[in-house]
Structures are given as C-alpha cells and as structure tokens.
Amino acid sequence: MIEFTKMNGNGNNFLVLENFKRAYTNEELRNLAIQACNTKFSIGADGILVIEESEIAEFKMRLFNSNGTEGEMCGNGARCIAKYAFYSGMASEKMRFETLAGIVEGQILGNEVMISMGRVDLSSLTLENTIAYGDGIIQYTYLVVGVPHVVIISEKNCVESLEEMKRIGRYLDGNHEVFPEGTNVNFVQTLYDNMIQNTTYERGVEDITESCGTGSCASAVVASMLWGMKSPVLVKNLGGDNKVWMKFDSDQKYCDIQLAGAANFSAQIKMLDI
Ligand SMILES: N[C@H](CCC[C@H](N)C(=O)O)C(=O)O
C-alpha cells in the first residue's frame, strides 16, 4: 500500500510521495508515476512529486511526469511541495529546496505560495524562430525556465482550438532534431495591459494541462520582451491565475523570476494493488 497526498496548483494536479529513506528506486518511481497517474485504471494525476533528503537545502523536490519521465522543475508543483512541507512541519513559512534545475525558495502567503525561481538565462533567447508545420510555418520563442519552453503567440499563428494546440504541442515535443530534450509548448494571447492568457501543452503529460507555472513564467517573459508588459504580469491559465514578477538585468541577459498562485490539498490516498 502506498500513501499519496493529492494536491493541485490551478488544476495542475500531483500525487505527493515521501521518499526520505530512498525506499523507492528511480525505476520504481518511474513505473509508479505511469501507473498511479492513469485516470481510468488508477488515481490519475499529471505527475508524482517526490520529496527526498537534500544535502544542500531543506529537502529535495523531484517530478515524475505521468509518462514516467523526470522533469527538472515544476512551478505549480513547487508551490504544492512548499505547502506540503509547511503543513507537515518539515519547514517554516520561508524555505529553500533543491530541484534538478537548482535551488528554489518558497514562501507561504496565506492560501497562496510564492516561489523564487532564481535567475533565468536569456542570453541565447531569440524571439522569432520559425519551424515548418503542415503547409505553413509557426513562429515561436524558445527559452528554458527550469524546463524547456516554446512560446507561440496564438493570434499571429492562427491557433484557435485546444485540439490544434495539442497537435502542435505533440509535433514540436516530438521533434528531437530541433528540441533534443522535447519541449513544453505555451500558447499566449494578450488580454489587457498586464494580463495574458496562457495555455500549455506539457512535455511528459503529452497533453494540455489546466495550468503550468514555469510556462506562465516563460510566457510572461516573452510578453514583457515583445509587448513591453510591466511586472507583475497576471497569467490566466485554464485552471486559474498565476502572477509573475520579473526583474531583468540592464542588458536583458538574465531575469530574476518569482511566481505566485494557489496550492491546494484535495485528498489523502492509499493506493492498492500495485
Ligand atoms: N506543470 C509544470 C511544468 C512541468 C514540466 C514538465 N511537464 C516537463 O517539462 O517535464 C509547472 O507548473 O511548471
């Protein structure tokens, strides 16, 4: 029997698993993610968030996506883990934890959680790349915010439906010549002055999710660089809002990013039949 806590950040939902004594090997965690995240035959989730000991911070967060791959970072997941650590007495309101993408800082702010994502390297960022798709081309920006992200302006590329977003997402994620590690794909649209709509196809889930934290940050950076949007940018996702603060270096080569939004508990689960 395996005990999980189910949590979500704006509907981006995870099964939290403690693995302090390294009771589960990487292989077991991969298989567990594939099995437990299956909605029809098991519990269902976008991924498993694993908490382990860290030698350089208070604890370590790992993400195993629903297809069994391990992601380096997860913004919505980081908020959930911070809340989990706080409510289970592992950390105080302010904490530092390790991820494969480096150390992040979390702060509990009532029902919301703020995550300092650290410095994002923008030195190799080109805003308008093109790639062939069907009979035409797609214009996109590529940047890494902990994990790889493509940002596509929906209107400019005439992307209208979720089905089309999923098709484009799967096509780019699967194009390993251009994206050797695969990629998350965000579709962004301006709503008002400092407000955007962001819809994300997630690598590792191979589908559109309700929200993506690192994707919200990637889209906010692009909105700021392309449209001059001022920080903080309110990022509307299908499942709720994320707020993104950005501080660019004077030459725009680096950006310090903070992400805030909801993190909620939904269930305590004992998984049977493994
Ligand atoms: N949903 C996550 C991103 C997960 C990244 C994962 N899909 C990968 O790239 O392996 C977030 O809130 O930032």
The ligand as a Gaussian input file, in Angstrom:
#p B3LYP/6-31G(d) Opt

LIG

0 1
 N        3.488000      21.893000     -14.855000
 C        4.805000      22.263000     -14.507000
 C        5.852000      22.034000     -15.536000
 C        6.196000      20.606000     -15.604000
 C        7.278000      20.362000     -16.596000
 C        7.179000      19.016000     -17.183000
 N        5.999000      18.807000     -17.940000
 C        8.437000      18.745000     -18.003000
 O        8.925000      19.592000     -18.746000
 O        8.934000      17.620000     -17.886000
 C        4.856000      23.670000     -13.981000
 O        3.911000      24.082000     -13.337000
 O        5.854000      24.375000     -14.147000

